[in-house]
Amino acid sequence: MEGTVGRAAGRALTASVAVLLVAGGWLALDRRSGEGAGPPGGGVRPARPGSRVPASRVEGCSPGTATGRVAYLRRGALHVLDLGTCRDRVLVRRGARPPVRWSPDGRWIAYGSVAVVHSSGGPVLRPFGSPEPSGWTPWEWSPAEPRLAVATKGRGVLTWAPGERVRRLLPRGWGFGGLAFDPSGERLAAAGPGQRLAVVEVASGHRRLVHRVPEGKLAPQIVAGWSPDGRWILFWSEREGSASAAADGLPLRAVPASVGRPVRVASQVLVFRDFLSWCGRALVVAAGGDRYVNVGKRLVRWEPPDWRPRVLLHDPRRSYVWPACSPNGRAIVATSAPDRPIARFGVDRRSLWLIRADGSSAVRLTRAHGVADEAPRWTADGRWVLFVRRQRGCRSPGRLFLLPVDRAAGRRGPLLGPLAVLGPGCGYYGHSVWSSVLDLAPPERR
């Protein structure tokens, strides 16, 4: 019986988890590429940053107003926009595909499945070799150092850092339900065969099982991440391996990283990591079933270890998604839309709202006619909100804007932008793809 269920779980991961993770922007779906391949399993020397790539001046941007850097994809090219200097540089001119992510030190950018380039330019590296034949590859940066982990079909979970050789952390079959480093970067959570969830020590490769689905039950796990203190691992639990059922949301659970019984956090959450955000010790989630993003989504707050839910806003007329906690954890900016089904993807009105982390107040920040404002995120200094604005309709390109926000007073300043054009980004059932095609860099470490 266990073998039958195990094989069924494997098929479920292929049929539904892969679909959901690609839709959520965690996996690279990259069948074609213009980049060169490194030797499979071999070492790749770190690229020497070449002469700086020429930069073009960005209209609509005021130098010295904001700080930070944004990596984004447009028409197969990888760009870096410096918000401080208002200069845009093209690091890779063709073949770049989502997702795109900065290393934690702000020196490297990874994209696709898996190519790496220095943030100042230089050769494109493929430390793990050619893209997977299957076309999809889960990978993650460590939050503590420029180290990548990737799940490969034939070689297991591999890790690499600039200046090191590729080495294996987990055997074949692990990682296709997602990967997540803990906040220290010393441990990696991965879902694996036999419907198991394990933690592996990055330095030693020692593996420890933290959860396993009971025999006879079909419920593969999808890794969502760690709590900021590294004590809990969050994961979605599949229902009988059905991609259709999973599209309407799955239970979100938390299990102690030291081994223990899982706790149900939410009964239904869409399988998108950008629907989860940490405000200090508190987890804020855009919770609610229904595959349509703008139907039945509420911002709910939980704190470990009791994980008692607290609905932040009681407004049945609106749905709230893409919550982003401010750096100090006291405010949330989120996208909101009227809570109702839509006739066509991309036509609903969406605006940004500023919400106190305890739910005591909510202020509408944007109110432009005929547009959708989506996927907000805070700059590192907590003074600006970066977001994407598009005309209503799936063919409309997304444009990048900055909004100054006074968190204490609940006010906004004049809009800055457009800073960049991203191309169309409308996704199925209203989940736009902006989280996979752009990333805001952490402060560069000197």
C-alpha positions as CSV (number, residue, x, y, z in Angstrom):
1,M,0.0,0.0,0.0
2,E,2.8,2.4,0.9
3,G,4.5,1.9,-2.4
4,T,1.3,2.6,-4.3
5,V,0.6,5.7,-2.4
6,G,4.2,6.8,-2.8
7,R,4.0,6.4,-6.6
8,A,0.7,8.3,-6.6
9,A,2.2,11.1,-4.6
10,G,5.1,11.3,-7.1
11,R,2.6,11.6,-9.9
12,A,0.7,14.2,-7.9
13,L,3.9,16.3,-7.5
14,T,4.5,16.1,-11.2
15,A,0.9,16.9,-12.2
16,S,-0.1,19.5,-9.6
17,V,2.8,20.8,-7.5
18,A,4.8,21.7,-10.5
19,V,1.9,23.6,-12.1
20,L,1.3,25.5,-8.9
21,L,5.0,26.3,-8.2
22,V,5.5,27.5,-11.8
23,A,2.4,29.7,-11.4
24,G,3.7,31.0,-8.1
25,G,7.0,32.1,-9.7
26,W,9.3,29.8,-7.6
27,L,10.4,27.5,-10.4
28,A,12.1,28.2,-13.6
29,L,10.2,27.1,-16.7
30,D,13.0,27.4,-19.2
31,R,13.1,25.1,-22.2
32,R,15.2,27.5,-24.3
33,S,18.2,29.6,-23.3
34,G,20.9,31.6,-24.9
35,E,23.4,31.1,-22.1
36,G,26.3,28.7,-22.1
37,A,26.3,25.7,-19.9
38,G,28.9,24.8,-17.3
39,P,30.2,21.3,-16.7
40,P,27.6,19.1,-14.9
41,G,28.5,18.8,-11.3
42,G,31.8,20.6,-11.8
43,G,33.1,23.8,-10.2
44,V,32.7,27.2,-11.8
45,R,35.1,30.0,-10.9
46,P,33.5,33.2,-9.8
47,A,33.2,35.7,-12.6
48,R,35.3,38.7,-12.4
49,P,33.0,41.7,-12.7
50,G,33.8,43.2,-16.1
51,S,33.9,46.8,-17.0
52,R,30.7,48.3,-15.9
53,V,27.8,47.9,-18.3
54,P,26.8,51.2,-19.9
55,A,23.7,52.7,-18.2
56,S,20.9,54.8,-19.7
57,R,19.1,57.6,-18.0
58,V,15.6,56.8,-16.7
59,E,13.0,59.5,-17.4
60,G,10.4,60.1,-14.6
61,C,13.0,59.4,-11.9
62,S,14.7,61.9,-9.6
63,P,18.3,61.1,-8.7
64,G,19.0,61.0,-4.9
65,T,15.3,60.7,-4.0
66,A,15.2,57.0,-3.3
67,T,17.7,54.2,-2.8
68,G,18.0,50.6,-3.9
69,R,18.3,48.5,-7.0
70,V,15.7,46.6,-8.9
71,A,16.4,43.6,-11.2
72,Y,13.7,43.0,-13.8
73,L,13.1,41.1,-17.0
74,R,11.8,42.6,-20.2
75,R,11.6,40.8,-23.6
76,G,14.2,38.3,-22.6
77,A,16.7,40.9,-21.3
78,L,17.8,41.2,-17.7
79,H,17.9,44.9,-16.5
80,V,19.2,46.5,-13.3
81,L,17.6,49.8,-12.3
82,D,19.5,51.9,-9.7
83,L,16.8,54.0,-7.9
84,G,19.5,56.3,-6.4
85,T,21.2,57.3,-9.7
86,C,18.1,56.7,-12.0
87,R,20.3,54.6,-14.3
88,D,19.2,51.5,-16.1
89,R,21.7,48.8,-17.3
90,V,21.1,45.7,-19.4
91,L,23.2,42.8,-17.9
92,V,21.9,40.0,-20.2
93,R,20.4,41.0,-23.6
94,R,18.6,37.8,-24.5
95,G,17.5,34.4,-23.1
96,A,16.7,35.6,-19.6
97,R,13.6,34.0,-18.1
98,P,11.8,34.1,-14.8
99,P,12.2,33.9,-11.9
100,V,14.8,36.5,-11.1
101,R,16.3,36.9,-7.6
102,W,19.2,38.8,-6.0
103,S,21.7,37.2,-3.7
104,P,21.5,38.3,-0.1
105,D,24.7,40.4,-0.4
106,G,23.4,42.2,-3.5
107,R,26.3,41.2,-5.7
108,W,24.8,38.4,-7.8
109,I,21.5,37.9,-9.7
110,A,20.1,34.4,-10.6
111,Y,17.4,33.8,-13.1
112,G,15.9,31.0,-15.2
113,S,17.1,27.5,-14.4
114,V,19.7,28.5,-13.1
115,A,21.9,31.2,-14.6
116,V,24.0,33.6,-12.5
117,V,25.5,37.0,-13.4
118,H,27.4,39.6,-11.3
119,S,25.3,42.7,-10.6
120,S,27.9,44.9,-12.3
121,G,28.1,42.7,-15.4
122,G,30.3,40.0,-16.7
123,P,30.0,36.5,-18.0
124,V,26.8,34.5,-17.4
125,L,27.5,31.3,-15.3
126,R,25.6,28.1,-15.2
127,P,27.1,26.3,-12.2
128,F,24.6,23.4,-12.3
129,G,25.0,22.8,-16.0
130,S,22.3,22.9,-18.7
131,P,18.6,23.5,-17.9
132,E,16.7,20.4,-16.8
133,P,15.1,18.4,-19.6
134,S,11.8,18.6,-17.8
135,G,11.8,22.4,-18.1
136,W,11.2,23.2,-14.5
137,T,13.7,23.6,-11.7
138,P,13.1,24.7,-8.0
139,W,15.9,26.8,-6.7
140,E,16.6,29.2,-3.8
141,W,19.2,31.7,-2.6
142,S,20.4,31.4,1.0
143,P,19.4,34.5,3.0
144,A,22.8,34.6,4.7
145,E,25.4,34.2,2.0
146,P,25.5,34.1,-1.8
147,R,24.7,30.3,-2.0
148,L,22.2,28.6,-4.2
149,A,20.4,25.3,-3.8
150,V,18.7,23.6,-6.7
151,A,16.6,20.5,-7.1
152,T,17.6,18.5,-10.2
153,K,15.8,15.5,-11.6
154,G,18.8,13.2,-12.0
155,R,21.3,14.5,-9.4
156,G,19.2,15.4,-6.4
157,V,19.5,18.7,-4.5
158,L,22.7,20.5,-5.2
159,T,24.4,23.6,-3.7
160,W,26.9,26.1,-5.0
161,A,28.5,29.3,-4.0
162,P,30.9,31.5,-5.9
163,G,34.4,30.1,-5.6
164,E,33.2,26.6,-4.7
165,R,32.5,23.4,-6.5
166,V,28.9,22.1,-6.8
167,R,28.1,19.5,-4.2
168,R,25.1,17.3,-3.4
169,L,23.0,17.9,-0.3
170,L,20.1,15.4,-0.9
171,P,19.7,12.4,-3.2
172,R,17.5,12.1,-6.2
173,G,13.8,12.7,-5.7
174,W,14.1,15.5,-3.1
175,G,13.2,19.2,-3.6
176,F,10.5,19.1,-6.2
177,G,7.9,20.1,-3.6
178,G,10.0,23.2,-3.0
179,L,13.1,24.3,-1.1
180,A,13.7,26.9,1.6
181,F,16.8,28.0,3.6
182,D,16.3,28.9,7.2
183,P,17.1,32.5,8.2
184,S,20.7,31.5,9.2
185,G,21.4,29.8,5.9
186,E,22.7,26.8,7.8
187,R,19.7,24.5,7.2
188,L,17.6,23.7,4.2
189,A,14.0,22.4,4.2
190,A,12.9,20.2,1.4
191,A,10.0,18.0,0.5
192,G,10.9,14.5,-0.8
193,P,9.8,11.1,-1.8
194,G,7.5,9.1,0.4
195,Q,5.7,12.4,1.2
196,R,8.4,13.4,3.6
197,L,9.6,16.8,4.8
198,A,13.2,17.0,6.0
199,V,15.8,19.5,7.1
200,V,19.4,19.1,5.9
201,E,22.5,20.8,7.4
202,V,24.1,22.7,4.6
203,A,27.7,22.3,5.9
204,S,27.6,18.6,6.7
205,G,24.7,17.2,4.6
206,H,23.2,15.6,7.6
207,R,19.5,15.0,7.0
208,R,16.7,14.9,9.6
209,L,13.1,14.0,9.0
210,V,10.6,16.4,10.5
211,H,7.3,15.2,9.1
212,R,5.9,12.3,7.1
213,V,2.4,11.8,5.8
214,P,0.8,8.8,7.5
215,E,0.8,5.6,5.5
216,G,-2.2,5.2,3.2
217,K,-2.9,9.0,2.9
218,L,-2.1,11.0,-0.2
219,A,-1.1,14.5,0.8
220,P,2.3,15.7,-0.7
221,Q,3.8,18.8,0.9
222,I,4.8,22.1,-0.8
223,V,7.4,24.0,1.2
224,A,6.4,27.6,1.9
225,G,9.2,28.8,4.1
226,W,10.5,29.3,7.7
227,S,9.5,31.5,10.6
228,P,12.0,34.4,11.2
229,D,13.3,32.7,14.4
230,G,14.0,29.4,12.5
231,R,11.8,27.4,14.8
232,W,9.0,26.6,12.4
233,I,8.6,25.3,8.8
234,L,5.6,26.3,6.8
235,F,4.1,24.1,4.1
236,W,1.0,23.5,2.1
237,S,-0.6,20.1,2.3
238,E,-2.1,18.8,-0.9
239,R,-5.5,17.2,-1.1
240,E,-5.4,13.9,-2.9
241,G,-3.0,15.2,-5.5
242,S,-5.6,17.1,-7.5
243,A,-4.3,20.1,-9.4
244,S,-7.9,21.4,-9.9
245,A,-8.7,21.2,-6.2
246,A,-5.3,22.7,-5.3
247,A,-5.9,25.7,-7.5
248,D,-8.7,26.7,-5.1
249,G,-6.3,26.8,-2.1
250,L,-4.7,24.3,0.2
251,P,-4.3,24.0,3.9
252,L,-1.3,25.9,5.2
253,R,0.5,24.1,8.1
254,A,3.4,24.7,10.4
255,V,5.7,22.1,11.9
256,P,8.4,22.6,14.5
257,A,11.9,22.4,12.9
258,S,13.0,20.3,15.9
259,V,10.3,17.6,15.1
260,G,6.8,17.7,16.3
261,R,3.2,17.5,15.2
262,P,2.1,19.9,12.4
263,V,-0.3,22.7,13.3
264,R,-3.0,23.8,10.8
265,V,-2.5,27.6,10.3
266,A,-5.1,28.2,7.7
267,S,-7.7,26.0,6.0
268,Q,-7.3,27.5,2.5
269,V,-4.5,29.6,1.1
270,L,-3.6,29.9,-2.6
271,V,-0.2,28.4,-3.3
272,F,1.7,31.6,-3.8
273,R,4.6,32.6,-1.5
274,D,3.9,36.3,-2.3
275,F,0.6,35.9,-0.4
276,L,2.6,35.4,2.9
277,S,4.6,38.1,4.7
278,W,6.2,38.3,8.1
279,C,5.7,41.4,10.4
280,G,8.3,40.6,13.0
281,R,7.1,37.5,14.7
282,A,3.6,37.6,13.2
283,L,2.7,35.9,9.9
284,V,0.3,37.9,7.7
285,V,-1.5,35.8,5.0
286,A,-3.9,36.6,2.2
287,A,-6.1,33.7,3.2
288,G,-9.3,32.2,1.6
289,G,-10.3,29.7,-1.0
290,D,-11.5,30.2,-4.6
291,R,-8.9,30.3,-7.4
292,Y,-9.9,33.8,-8.3
293,V,-7.5,36.2,-6.6
294,N,-10.2,38.8,-6.0
295,V,-12.8,36.5,-4.4
296,G,-12.9,35.9,-0.7
297,K,-9.3,36.8,0.3
298,R,-8.8,38.3,3.8
299,L,-5.7,39.4,5.6
300,V,-5.3,37.2,8.6
301,R,-2.5,37.3,11.2
302,W,-1.0,34.5,13.2
303,E,1.8,34.3,15.8
304,P,3.6,31.1,16.9
305,P,3.5,29.0,18.9
306,D,-0.3,29.1,19.5
307,W,-1.1,30.1,15.8
308,R,-4.4,31.7,16.7
309,P,-5.9,33.6,13.8
310,R,-6.8,37.2,13.8
311,V,-8.6,38.8,10.9
312,L,-7.1,42.2,10.3
313,L,-9.9,43.8,8.2
314,H,-13.6,42.9,8.4
315,D,-14.8,44.2,5.0
316,P,-16.7,41.6,2.9
317,R,-16.9,44.0,0.0
318,R,-13.1,43.8,-0.7
319,S,-10.4,41.2,-1.2
320,Y,-6.8,41.9,-0.1
321,V,-3.8,40.1,-1.6
322,W,0.0,40.6,-1.9
323,P,0.5,41.7,1.7
324,A,4.0,43.3,2.3
325,C,5.1,44.1,5.8
326,S,7.2,47.2,6.4
327,P,10.8,46.7,7.5
328,N,9.9,47.6,11.1
329,G,6.8,45.3,11.1
330,R,4.3,48.0,12.0
331,A,2.6,48.5,8.7
332,I,1.3,46.4,5.8
333,V,0.8,47.6,2.2
334,A,-1.5,45.3,0.1
335,T,-3.4,45.2,-3.1
336,S,-7.2,45.3,-2.8
337,A,-10.0,44.8,-5.3
338,P,-13.8,44.6,-5.1
339,D,-14.8,41.1,-3.9
340,R,-16.6,39.7,-6.8
341,P,-16.0,37.3,-9.8
342,I,-14.7,38.9,-13.0
343,A,-15.7,38.1,-16.6
344,R,-12.2,38.2,-17.9
345,F,-8.7,38.1,-16.4
346,G,-7.1,41.4,-15.8
347,V,-10.1,43.7,-15.9
348,D,-10.8,44.2,-12.2
349,R,-9.9,47.5,-10.4
350,R,-7.0,47.2,-8.0
351,S,-5.6,49.7,-5.6
352,L,-3.0,49.9,-2.8
353,W,-3.9,50.2,0.8
354,L,-1.8,51.0,3.9
355,I,-2.9,48.9,6.9
356,R,-1.6,49.0,10.5
357,A,-0.1,45.6,11.4
358,D,-2.7,45.2,14.2
359,G,-5.6,45.9,11.8
360,S,-6.6,49.1,13.7
361,S,-6.7,51.3,10.5
362,A,-6.6,51.0,6.7
363,V,-6.0,53.9,4.3
364,R,-6.4,53.8,0.5
365,L,-3.1,54.9,-1.1
366,T,-3.9,54.9,-4.8
367,R,-7.1,55.7,-6.7
368,A,-6.2,56.1,-10.4
369,H,-9.0,55.5,-13.0
370,G,-8.8,52.5,-15.2
371,V,-5.7,50.9,-13.8
372,A,-4.6,48.0,-11.5
373,D,-1.9,48.6,-8.9
374,E,-0.3,45.3,-7.9
375,A,2.5,43.5,-6.1
376,P,3.7,46.2,-3.7
377,R,7.0,45.9,-1.7
378,W,8.8,48.2,0.6
379,T,12.3,49.6,0.0
380,A,14.8,48.8,2.7
381,D,14.5,52.2,4.5
382,G,10.7,51.8,4.8
383,R,10.1,55.2,3.1
384,W,8.9,54.0,-0.3
385,V,6.6,51.4,-1.8
386,L,7.6,49.9,-5.2
387,F,4.7,48.6,-7.2
388,V,3.5,47.7,-10.7
389,R,0.7,49.6,-12.4
390,R,-1.0,48.4,-15.6
391,Q,-4.0,49.4,-17.6
392,R,-6.9,47.0,-17.1
393,G,-6.7,44.1,-19.5
394,C,-4.2,41.3,-19.9
395,R,-2.4,42.7,-22.9
396,S,-1.4,45.9,-21.1
397,P,2.3,46.2,-20.0
398,G,3.2,46.7,-16.4
399,R,5.0,49.9,-15.4
400,L,7.1,50.3,-12.3
401,F,6.4,53.1,-9.9
402,L,7.6,54.4,-6.5
403,L,5.2,55.8,-3.9
404,P,6.5,57.7,-0.9
405,V,4.6,56.7,2.3
406,D,4.5,58.2,5.7
407,R,3.6,55.2,7.8
408,A,3.0,57.1,11.0
409,A,0.6,59.6,9.5
410,G,-0.9,57.2,7.0
411,R,-0.2,59.5,4.1
412,R,1.4,59.3,0.7
413,G,3.5,61.7,-1.3
414,P,3.6,62.3,-5.1
415,L,4.1,59.3,-7.3
416,L,7.5,58.8,-9.0
417,G,7.6,57.1,-12.4
418,P,7.1,55.2,-14.6
419,L,10.6,53.9,-13.9
420,A,10.5,50.9,-16.2
421,V,8.2,49.0,-18.5
422,L,8.0,45.2,-17.8
423,G,5.7,43.9,-20.5
424,P,2.4,42.1,-20.0
425,G,2.1,40.1,-16.7
426,C,-1.5,39.1,-16.4
427,G,-1.8,35.6,-14.9
428,Y,-4.4,32.9,-14.5
429,Y,-7.3,33.8,-12.2
430,G,-5.9,37.2,-11.5
431,H,-2.5,36.3,-10.1
432,S,-0.1,38.6,-12.0
433,V,3.5,37.4,-12.5
434,W,5.3,40.4,-11.2
435,S,6.9,38.6,-8.3
436,S,8.8,36.3,-10.7
437,V,9.9,39.0,-13.2
438,L,11.3,41.6,-10.8
439,D,13.2,41.7,-7.5
440,L,14.3,44.5,-5.1
441,A,17.9,44.1,-4.0
442,P,18.9,44.0,-0.3
443,P,21.3,46.6,0.8
444,E,24.7,45.7,-0.7
445,R,27.2,44.5,1.9
446,R,30.6,46.0,1.8
